[in-house]
Amino acid sequence: MPIVAQSTDTTDWVSRYADEVISESERRAPGKPVVVASGLSPSGPIHLGNLREVMTPHLVADEIRRRGHEVRHLISWDDYDRYRKVPAGVPGVDESWAEHIGKPLTSVPAPAGSAYANWAEHFKAAMTEALDELGVEYDGISQTAQYNSGVYREQVLHAMKHRGDIDAILDQYRTKKTPGKKQSQKPVDEAELEAAEGSGAASEDDGSGGGSGYFPYKPYCGACEKDLTTVTSYDDESTELSYVCADCGHTETVHLNEFNRGKLVWKVDWPMRWAFEGVIFEPSGVDHSSPGSSFVVGGQIVREIFDGVQPIGPMYAFVGISGMAKMSSSKGGVPTPADALKIMEAPLLRWLYARRKPNQSFKIAFDQEIQRLYDEWDKLDAKVADGSVLPADAAAHSRAVRTAAGELPKTPRPLPYRTLASVADITAGAQDQTLRILRDLDPSDPISSLDEARPRLDRAENWITTQVPADARTIVRAEPDAELLSSLDDEGRESLRLLLEGLDSHWSLDGLTHLVYGVPKVQAGFSPDATAKELPPEIKVAQRSFFALLYRLLVTRETGPRLPTLLLAVGAERVRKLLGA
């Protein structure tokens, strides 16, 4: 069917890019599937910043599919990149892995205890599972398989034949020589390498380091498998190539029209793939927007060398975790999509990427902020249900909960995340106690099984057990605090009496909320239903003091989970015991 751009809401970034990509695809390759692309390097844990490299084209591709058009979302696994350093904090890995630096990732052993054949497959596996859970439809391409099977042979020979032209293009961006100083090429930009790691770029030089001239192809050594090689000669007619390895001293002469153990340097490899695959849309990190970066240089190389066209390529901003700085997979311990999906449902994680334009940075909460985030999500859900949602918010919500293939799994009874987390905290995951408390949240419509609250309940339990420090967990007292109870004045004892007196008649989440806020109002001579506008400021002070007293009597601290949830979790009988009834 002919591809026709559709006019959509101007505030929806996904639709705007879909319009542009559809129009450009029809101009470049009419009647063919629209091609969007991502690149991921399994050089270590693939983190949540790298996920933006996938989610940005995924959301655009999915919008195009929703309109009835055929789309290919290519994910190039850059598993033929060199292993450049031992990442910190990876279980089963020690400094002995440094002996493999320079080898392709698929030739490096997997971490100790892994079930996978090599380093690349080990780190691809977790990302593959996460993408499946997130509903991302894609065609995976192993660059090891592409190069080793000779798929790119003609492109490699073409690049070598035009190596002088490529060198001239790259030279426009290399650092200029300073008089009196020897400088053969632009030093590698570490910031770009960090951003490149996991987003398609590799830590290769540009091929200009040898003394025999410029060569855009880097062989892996036939003896030690490392890329610490230098091409010493090449003949265009015979395709005879000679190289020497700086690591082991091995020398070899091969015919490039039959040789597959090597790859183009990154700044040539990336634009080659754009032309080879006919990529229309591929985003890249903000590091690629600087002069001389891979995306900028690639635009000139794809046009002048490979007779192709640079993709539409929005620059995406960094993703942070709570208050942390920008993430880089060159540092250990950064959270991955799999980590996020243990504490939040897939639609929520999709929403975080869908609601922000690619050039807007955002943070993913692993701390207490996740509770506020879930509250915001539930409010949006309610607005969608009652029809009061704004168009752009409705679009982001739709992209979060479903794809062109259908709805993502959801929780049948999406109880508040903060409530589920509090219950999980107090019960330490005891299923019978959890079910009792959740049934009491709304006695008029109780849940019959914990499955109704899953998978959100499981995510909240995982958050409590993996992200909340032990000293911040809630431990309910085993015995009353006799000393504190005996020290209470008449006002304090009266507040406890009023609470206990109303316990049974208010035994639900809403009822107990009304009760605990109402006790200080009644003590001050007001109706428990009095609104904030009808009350003097000192009532809020009295409420805070009352809440602190209850926390001290129940959990030995002056703060804790929301009191109504805490009371339900503790149970009426135990509450009476601890409050000295």
C-alpha positions as CSV (number, residue, x, y, z in Angstrom):
1,M,0.0,0.0,0.0
2,P,1.3,3.5,-0.7
3,I,2.8,5.3,2.3
4,V,1.1,8.5,3.1
5,A,2.0,10.9,6.0
6,Q,-0.8,11.7,8.3
7,S,-1.5,14.9,10.1
8,T,-1.4,14.4,13.9
9,D,-1.4,16.3,17.1
10,T,1.6,18.7,17.0
11,T,2.5,18.1,20.7
12,D,3.1,14.3,20.1
13,W,6.8,13.9,19.2
14,V,6.3,10.3,18.2
15,S,3.6,11.1,15.6
16,R,5.7,14.0,14.3
17,Y,8.7,11.8,13.6
18,A,6.4,9.1,12.2
19,D,5.1,11.6,9.7
20,E,8.6,12.6,8.7
21,V,9.9,9.1,8.5
22,I,7.0,7.9,6.4
23,S,7.4,10.8,4.0
24,E,11.2,10.3,3.7
25,S,10.8,6.5,3.2
26,E,8.4,7.1,0.4
27,R,10.8,9.5,-1.3
28,R,13.9,7.2,-0.9
29,A,12.4,3.7,-1.2
30,P,8.8,3.8,-2.4
31,G,6.9,0.6,-1.8
32,K,9.5,-0.9,0.5
33,P,9.3,-1.5,4.3
34,V,10.3,1.5,6.4
35,V,13.7,0.8,8.1
36,V,14.6,2.2,11.5
37,A,17.7,1.1,13.4
38,S,19.4,0.9,16.8
39,G,22.8,-0.3,17.8
40,L,23.8,-2.0,21.1
41,S,27.2,-3.1,22.2
42,P,27.1,-6.1,24.6
43,S,30.4,-5.0,26.1
44,G,29.0,-5.2,29.6
45,P,25.6,-4.7,31.3
46,I,23.4,-2.8,28.8
47,H,22.0,0.0,30.9
48,L,18.8,2.2,31.0
49,G,20.6,4.9,29.0
50,N,21.2,2.5,26.2
51,L,17.5,1.6,26.3
52,R,16.7,5.0,24.8
53,E,18.7,4.0,21.7
54,V,16.0,1.3,21.3
55,M,12.9,2.9,22.7
56,T,13.1,6.0,20.5
57,P,13.0,4.2,17.1
58,H,10.7,1.5,18.6
59,L,8.0,4.1,19.5
60,V,8.3,5.6,16.0
61,A,8.2,2.2,14.3
62,D,5.2,1.1,16.4
63,E,3.3,4.3,15.4
64,I,4.0,3.5,11.7
65,R,2.8,-0.1,12.2
66,R,-0.4,1.2,13.9
67,R,-1.1,3.1,10.7
68,G,-0.9,-0.2,8.7
69,H,2.5,0.1,7.2
70,E,5.4,-2.5,7.1
71,V,8.3,-1.5,9.3
72,R,11.7,-3.2,10.1
73,H,13.3,-2.1,13.4
74,L,16.9,-3.4,13.1
75,I,18.9,-3.8,16.3
76,S,22.6,-4.3,15.4
77,W,24.3,-6.2,18.1
78,D,27.8,-4.8,17.9
79,D,29.3,-8.0,19.2
80,Y,32.2,-7.8,16.8
81,D,33.5,-4.7,18.6
82,R,36.8,-5.0,20.4
83,Y,36.8,-5.8,24.1
84,R,38.4,-2.6,25.4
85,K,38.4,-3.0,29.2
86,V,37.2,-5.0,32.1
87,P,34.1,-3.4,33.4
88,A,33.9,-2.9,37.1
89,G,31.4,-4.7,39.4
90,V,30.5,-7.5,37.1
91,P,29.9,-10.8,39.0
92,G,32.2,-13.6,37.9
93,V,34.8,-11.3,36.3
94,D,38.2,-10.4,37.7
95,E,41.3,-8.7,36.3
96,S,42.3,-11.9,34.5
97,W,39.8,-10.9,31.8
98,A,42.3,-8.1,30.9
99,E,44.2,-10.7,28.8
100,H,41.3,-10.6,26.3
101,I,41.4,-6.9,25.7
102,G,41.5,-6.3,21.9
103,K,39.5,-9.4,21.0
104,P,36.0,-9.3,19.5
105,L,33.4,-9.5,22.2
106,T,32.2,-12.9,20.8
107,S,35.8,-14.3,21.4
108,V,35.9,-13.3,25.1
109,P,34.8,-15.9,27.6
110,A,31.5,-15.2,29.4
111,P,31.7,-14.3,33.2
112,A,32.3,-17.3,35.4
113,G,29.2,-19.4,36.0
114,S,27.4,-18.0,32.9
115,A,25.3,-20.4,30.8
116,Y,26.2,-18.5,27.6
117,A,28.9,-19.3,25.1
118,N,30.8,-16.0,25.2
119,W,30.9,-12.5,26.7
120,A,28.6,-10.9,24.1
121,E,25.9,-13.6,24.3
122,H,25.9,-13.3,28.1
123,F,25.1,-9.6,28.1
124,K,22.7,-9.8,25.1
125,A,20.5,-12.3,26.9
126,A,19.4,-10.0,29.7
127,M,18.6,-7.2,27.2
128,T,16.7,-9.6,24.9
129,E,14.5,-10.7,27.8
130,A,13.8,-7.1,28.8
131,L,12.9,-6.1,25.3
132,D,10.5,-9.0,25.0
133,E,8.8,-7.9,28.2
134,L,8.6,-4.3,27.0
135,G,6.9,-5.4,23.8
136,V,9.7,-4.3,21.5
137,E,9.5,-5.9,18.0
138,Y,12.8,-6.0,16.2
139,D,15.1,-7.9,13.8
140,G,18.4,-8.6,15.6
141,I,21.6,-8.5,13.5
142,S,24.9,-10.0,14.9
143,Q,27.8,-8.0,13.4
144,T,30.0,-11.0,14.1
145,A,27.8,-13.1,11.8
146,Q,27.6,-10.3,9.2
147,Y,31.4,-9.9,9.0
148,N,32.4,-13.5,9.4
149,S,30.0,-14.7,6.7
150,G,31.2,-12.1,4.2
151,V,27.9,-10.2,4.0
152,Y,29.8,-6.9,3.9
153,R,32.6,-8.1,1.6
154,E,31.8,-5.8,-1.3
155,Q,31.4,-2.8,1.1
156,V,34.8,-3.6,2.7
157,L,36.5,-3.8,-0.7
158,H,34.8,-0.6,-1.8
159,A,36.0,1.3,1.3
160,M,39.5,0.0,0.9
161,K,39.5,1.1,-2.8
162,H,38.4,4.6,-1.7
163,R,40.6,4.8,1.4
164,G,42.2,8.0,0.2
165,D,38.8,9.7,-0.2
166,I,37.8,8.5,3.3
167,D,41.1,9.7,4.8
168,A,40.5,13.1,3.2
169,I,37.0,13.4,4.8
170,L,38.3,12.3,8.2
171,D,41.2,14.7,8.0
172,Q,38.7,17.6,7.8
173,Y,37.7,16.8,11.4
174,R,41.0,15.7,12.9
175,T,42.8,18.1,15.3
176,K,45.1,20.4,13.3
177,K,48.8,20.0,13.9
178,T,50.4,22.6,16.2
179,P,53.7,24.0,14.9
180,G,56.6,22.4,16.6
181,K,54.5,19.5,17.9
182,K,54.1,16.0,16.4
183,Q,50.5,14.9,16.2
184,S,49.4,12.2,13.8
185,Q,45.7,12.2,14.5
186,K,42.9,13.5,16.7
187,P,43.0,11.8,20.2
188,V,40.1,9.6,21.0
189,D,37.4,11.5,22.8
190,E,36.7,9.6,26.1
191,A,33.3,11.2,26.5
192,E,32.2,9.9,23.1
193,L,33.5,6.5,23.9
194,E,31.5,6.3,27.0
195,A,28.3,7.4,25.2
196,A,29.2,5.1,22.2
197,E,29.5,2.1,24.4
198,G,26.3,0.2,24.0
199,S,24.8,2.6,21.4
200,G,26.5,1.3,18.3
201,A,30.0,2.9,18.5
202,A,33.2,1.1,19.3
203,S,36.4,2.3,20.8
204,E,38.3,1.9,17.6
205,D,40.7,4.5,16.1
206,D,39.9,5.8,12.6
207,G,42.5,3.8,10.8
208,S,45.1,6.5,10.4
209,G,47.7,5.2,13.0
210,G,49.9,3.2,10.7
211,G,53.0,4.4,8.9
212,S,52.1,2.7,5.6
213,G,49.1,5.0,4.9
214,Y,45.5,5.1,5.8
215,F,43.4,1.9,5.9
216,P,39.8,1.9,7.0
217,Y,39.9,-1.9,7.7
218,K,41.2,-3.5,10.9
219,P,42.1,-7.2,10.9
220,Y,41.8,-9.3,14.0
221,C,45.1,-11.2,14.4
222,G,45.1,-14.8,13.2
223,A,47.3,-15.9,16.2
224,C,46.1,-13.9,19.3
225,E,42.7,-12.8,17.9
226,K,43.3,-9.2,19.0
227,D,42.9,-6.0,16.9
228,L,46.3,-4.6,17.8
229,T,47.2,-4.9,14.2
230,T,48.6,-2.5,11.6
231,V,48.0,-3.0,7.9
232,T,51.4,-2.7,6.2
233,S,50.3,-3.0,2.6
234,Y,47.3,-3.5,0.3
235,D,46.9,-4.1,-3.4
236,D,43.6,-3.0,-4.9
237,E,43.8,-5.3,-7.9
238,S,44.6,-8.6,-6.1
239,T,43.1,-7.5,-2.7
240,E,46.3,-8.8,-1.1
241,L,46.6,-7.4,2.4
242,S,49.5,-7.7,4.9
243,Y,49.4,-6.9,8.5
244,V,51.5,-7.1,11.7
245,C,50.3,-7.6,15.2
246,A,51.8,-5.3,17.8
247,D,50.8,-7.7,20.6
248,C,52.2,-11.1,19.6
249,G,54.3,-10.1,16.6
250,H,52.3,-12.3,14.2
251,T,52.4,-11.3,10.5
252,E,50.1,-12.5,7.8
253,T,49.2,-11.9,4.2
254,V,45.7,-12.6,3.1
255,H,43.3,-11.8,0.2
256,L,40.6,-9.5,1.3
257,N,38.1,-10.9,-1.2
258,E,38.2,-14.1,0.8
259,F,39.2,-12.9,4.3
260,N,36.5,-12.3,6.9
261,R,38.4,-11.9,10.2
262,G,38.2,-8.2,10.6
263,K,35.9,-5.1,10.3
264,L,35.7,-1.6,9.1
265,V,36.7,1.1,11.6
266,W,33.7,2.5,13.4
267,K,33.4,5.9,11.6
268,V,33.3,4.0,8.3
269,D,31.3,1.0,9.5
270,W,28.3,2.9,10.7
271,P,27.6,4.9,7.5
272,M,28.3,1.7,5.5
273,R,25.5,0.1,7.4
274,W,23.1,3.0,6.8
275,A,23.6,2.6,3.0
276,F,23.6,-1.2,3.1
277,E,20.3,-1.5,5.1
278,G,18.6,1.6,3.8
279,V,18.1,3.1,7.2
280,I,15.6,6.0,7.4
281,F,15.6,6.7,11.1
282,E,18.3,6.1,13.8
283,P,18.8,8.3,16.9
284,S,22.1,8.7,18.6
285,G,23.4,10.1,21.9
286,V,24.1,13.8,22.4
287,D,27.8,13.1,22.3
288,H,27.5,12.4,18.6
289,S,26.3,15.9,17.8
290,S,29.8,17.5,18.2
291,P,32.0,18.3,15.2
292,G,34.0,15.3,14.2
293,S,31.7,12.8,16.0
294,S,30.6,9.6,14.4
295,F,27.2,10.8,13.3
296,V,28.4,14.1,11.8
297,V,31.4,12.4,10.0
298,G,29.2,9.5,9.0
299,G,26.8,11.8,7.1
300,Q,29.6,12.9,4.8
301,I,31.0,9.4,4.3
302,V,27.7,7.7,3.6
303,R,27.0,10.4,0.9
304,E,30.4,10.7,-0.7
305,I,31.7,7.1,-0.4
306,F,28.7,4.7,-0.2
307,D,26.2,6.8,-2.3
308,G,23.7,6.7,0.5
309,V,21.7,9.1,2.6
310,Q,22.2,9.8,6.3
311,P,19.2,8.7,8.4
312,I,16.9,11.1,10.2
313,G,18.8,11.1,13.5
314,P,17.5,12.9,16.5
315,M,20.0,13.3,19.3
316,Y,18.7,11.8,22.6
317,A,19.6,13.2,26.0
318,F,21.0,11.2,28.9
319,V,18.9,9.1,31.3
320,G,19.7,9.4,35.0
321,I,18.9,7.4,38.1
322,S,17.5,9.5,40.9
323,G,20.2,12.0,41.7
324,M,23.0,10.3,39.9
325,A,25.0,11.8,37.0
326,K,24.6,10.6,33.4
327,M,25.0,6.9,33.0
328,S,27.9,5.2,31.2
329,S,28.3,1.5,30.8
330,S,32.1,2.0,31.1
331,K,31.4,2.3,34.8
332,G,30.1,-0.6,36.9
333,G,26.9,-0.9,38.8
334,V,24.6,1.1,36.6
335,P,21.0,-0.2,36.5
336,T,19.8,-2.1,33.5
337,P,16.3,-2.5,32.0
338,A,16.1,-5.9,33.7
339,D,16.7,-4.1,37.1
340,A,14.0,-1.6,36.4
341,L,11.5,-4.3,35.3
342,K,12.0,-6.0,38.7
343,I,10.5,-3.0,40.5
344,M,8.1,-1.5,37.9
345,E,5.7,-2.8,35.4
346,A,6.6,-2.7,31.7
347,P,3.9,0.0,30.8
348,L,5.3,2.4,33.4
349,L,8.9,2.0,32.1
350,R,7.6,2.5,28.5
351,W,5.8,5.6,29.6
352,L,8.9,7.2,30.9
353,Y,10.5,7.0,27.5
354,A,7.3,7.9,25.6
355,R,6.3,11.0,27.4
356,R,9.6,12.9,27.0
357,K,11.0,14.1,23.7
358,P,14.3,12.5,22.8
359,N,16.3,15.7,23.5
360,Q,14.8,15.9,27.1
361,S,16.7,14.2,29.8
362,F,14.8,12.4,32.6
363,K,15.5,10.2,35.6
364,I,14.3,6.8,36.5
365,A,13.5,6.3,40.2
366,F,14.9,3.5,42.2
367,D,14.3,5.3,45.5
368,Q,11.2,6.6,47.3
369,E,10.4,8.7,44.2
370,I,9.1,5.6,42.5
371,Q,6.0,5.8,44.7
372,R,5.2,9.4,43.5
373,L,5.9,8.2,40.0
374,Y,3.3,5.4,40.3
375,D,0.8,7.9,41.8
376,E,1.3,10.1,38.8
377,W,0.8,7.1,36.5
378,D,-2.4,6.0,38.3
379,K,-3.8,9.6,38.0
380,L,-3.1,9.5,34.3
381,D,-4.8,6.1,34.0
382,A,-7.9,7.6,35.8
383,K,-8.0,10.6,33.4
384,V,-7.8,8.3,30.4
385,A,-10.7,6.3,31.8
386,D,-13.0,9.3,32.4
387,G,-12.0,11.1,29.2
388,S,-10.4,14.2,30.8
389,V,-6.9,13.4,29.6
390,L,-5.1,15.9,27.3
391,P,-4.3,14.6,23.8
392,A,-0.5,14.4,24.2
393,D,-0.8,12.6,27.5
394,A,-3.4,10.2,26.0
395,A,-0.9,9.4,23.2
396,A,1.9,8.7,25.6
397,H,-0.4,6.5,27.7
398,S,-1.5,4.6,24.7
399,R,2.1,3.9,23.6
400,A,2.9,2.7,27.1
401,V,0.1,0.2,27.6
402,R,-0.1,-1.3,24.1
403,T,1.8,-1.8,20.8
404,A,0.5,-2.4,17.3
405,A,0.5,-6.1,18.2
406,G,-1.8,-5.6,21.2
407,E,-2.1,-4.8,24.9
408,L,0.8,-5.4,27.3
409,P,0.0,-7.5,30.4
410,K,-1.5,-5.4,33.3
411,T,-2.5,-5.7,36.9
412,P,-6.2,-6.5,37.2
413,R,-6.6,-4.5,40.4
414,P,-3.9,-1.8,40.3
415,L,-3.8,-0.9,44.0
416,P,-1.6,2.1,45.0
417,Y,2.1,1.1,44.7
418,R,3.0,2.9,47.9
419,T,0.3,0.9,49.7
420,L,1.6,-2.4,48.3
421,A,5.1,-1.4,49.2
422,S,4.1,-0.6,52.8
423,V,2.3,-3.9,53.1
424,A,5.3,-5.8,51.7
425,D,7.5,-3.9,54.1
426,I,5.5,-4.7,57.2
427,T,4.6,-8.3,56.4
428,A,8.1,-9.2,55.0
429,G,6.3,-10.9,52.1
430,A,4.1,-13.2,54.2
431,Q,1.3,-14.2,51.7
432,D,-1.5,-14.9,54.1
433,Q,-0.9,-11.6,56.0
434,T,-0.6,-9.7,52.7
435,L,-4.0,-11.1,51.5
436,R,-5.7,-10.3,54.8
437,I,-4.5,-6.7,54.7
438,L,-5.3,-6.1,51.0
439,R,-8.8,-7.5,51.6
440,D,-9.3,-5.0,54.4
441,L,-8.4,-2.0,52.1
442,D,-11.9,-1.9,50.7
443,P,-14.3,-4.3,52.6
444,S,-17.1,-3.4,50.1
445,D,-15.1,-4.8,47.2
446,P,-12.3,-7.0,48.6
447,I,-9.8,-8.8,46.4
448,S,-10.2,-12.6,46.5
449,S,-6.7,-13.5,45.4
450,L,-3.2,-11.9,45.4
451,D,-3.1,-12.6,41.7
452,E,-5.5,-9.7,41.2
453,A,-2.8,-7.4,42.5
454,R,0.0,-8.9,40.4
455,P,2.4,-8.1,38.8
456,R,2.3,-4.8,40.6
457,L,2.5,-6.4,44.0
458,D,5.5,-8.4,43.0
459,R,7.3,-5.3,41.8
460,A,6.5,-3.5,45.0
461,E,7.8,-6.4,47.1
462,N,11.0,-6.5,45.0
463,W,11.5,-2.7,45.5
464,I,11.2,-3.1,49.3
465,T,13.6,-6.1,49.4
466,T,16.2,-4.8,46.9
467,Q,16.2,-1.0,47.1
468,V,15.2,0.0,50.6
469,P,18.1,-0.2,53.1
470,A,17.6,-2.5,56.1
471,D,17.8,0.3,58.6
472,A,14.8,2.0,56.8
473,R,12.6,-1.1,56.9
474,T,9.6,-1.1,59.2
475,I,9.8,-3.4,62.2
476,V,6.6,-3.5,64.3
477,R,7.1,-3.7,68.0
478,A,6.6,-7.0,69.7
479,E,5.6,-5.5,73.1
480,P,4.0,-2.2,74.1
481,D,6.3,0.7,75.0
482,A,5.3,0.7,78.7
483,E,7.6,3.6,79.5
484,L,6.2,5.9,76.8
485,L,2.6,4.9,77.6
486,S,3.1,5.7,81.3
487,S,4.6,9.1,80.5
488,L,1.6,10.3,78.4
489,D,-0.4,13.3,79.7
490,D,-4.2,13.3,79.7
491,E,-4.3,14.7,76.1
492,G,-2.1,11.9,74.8
493,R,-4.1,9.2,76.5
494,E,-7.4,10.8,75.2
495,S,-6.0,10.7,71.6
496,L,-5.3,7.0,71.9
497,R,-8.7,6.3,73.4
498,L,-10.5,8.1,70.6
499,L,-8.5,6.2,68.0
500,L,-9.1,2.8,69.6
501,E,-12.8,3.6,70.1
502,G,-13.3,4.2,66.4
503,L,-11.0,1.4,65.2
504,D,-13.7,-1.2,64.4
505,S,-16.1,1.1,62.7
506,H,-13.4,2.7,60.5
507,W,-11.6,-0.5,59.5
508,S,-10.7,0.2,55.9
509,L,-8.1,2.3,54.2
510,D,-10.4,5.3,53.7
511,G,-12.0,4.8,57.1
512,L,-8.8,4.7,59.0
513,T,-7.5,7.7,57.0
514,H,-10.6,9.7,58.2
515,L,-10.1,8.4,61.7
516,V,-6.4,9.3,62.2
517,Y,-6.8,12.7,60.7
518,G,-10.0,13.3,62.7
519,V,-8.8,12.5,66.2
520,P,-6.8,15.8,66.6
521,K,-9.8,17.7,65.2
522,V,-12.2,16.2,67.7
523,Q,-9.8,16.9,70.6
524,A,-9.7,20.6,69.5
525,G,-13.5,20.8,69.5
526,F,-14.1,20.5,65.7
527,S,-16.0,18.0,63.6
528,P,-13.9,15.1,62.2
529,D,-15.3,16.1,58.8
530,A,-14.0,19.7,59.1
531,T,-11.9,20.8,56.1
532,A,-8.5,22.5,56.2
533,K,-10.1,25.8,55.4
534,E,-12.3,25.5,58.5
535,L,-9.5,24.7,60.8
536,P,-6.8,26.9,62.5
537,P,-3.1,26.2,61.5
538,E,-2.4,24.6,64.9
539,I,-4.5,21.6,64.0
540,K,-1.8,20.5,61.5
541,V,0.8,20.7,64.2
542,A,-1.4,18.6,66.5
543,Q,-1.9,16.0,63.7
544,R,1.8,15.7,63.2
545,S,2.4,15.2,66.9
546,F,-0.3,12.6,67.1
547,F,1.1,10.7,64.1
548,A,4.6,10.8,65.6
549,L,3.2,9.3,68.8
550,L,1.5,6.5,66.9
551,Y,4.7,5.7,65.0
552,R,6.8,5.6,68.2
553,L,4.3,3.2,69.8
554,L,4.0,1.0,66.8
555,V,7.4,1.0,65.1
556,T,9.7,2.8,67.5
557,R,10.4,5.7,65.0
558,E,8.6,9.0,64.4
559,T,8.0,8.2,60.7
560,G,7.0,5.2,58.7
561,P,4.5,3.9,56.1
562,R,1.2,5.8,55.8
563,L,-0.6,5.3,59.1
564,P,-3.8,3.9,57.7
565,T,-1.9,1.2,55.8
566,L,0.3,0.5,58.9
567,L,-2.7,0.1,61.1
568,L,-4.3,-2.4,58.7
569,A,-1.1,-4.3,58.4
570,V,-0.6,-4.5,62.1
571,G,-4.1,-5.7,62.7
572,A,-6.8,-4.4,65.1
573,E,-5.9,-6.8,68.0
574,R,-2.2,-6.0,67.9
575,V,-2.9,-2.3,67.5
576,R,-5.0,-2.4,70.7
577,K,-2.2,-4.3,72.5
578,L,0.6,-1.9,71.5
579,L,-1.5,1.2,72.2
580,G,-2.1,0.0,75.7
581,A,-5.8,-0.7,75.5
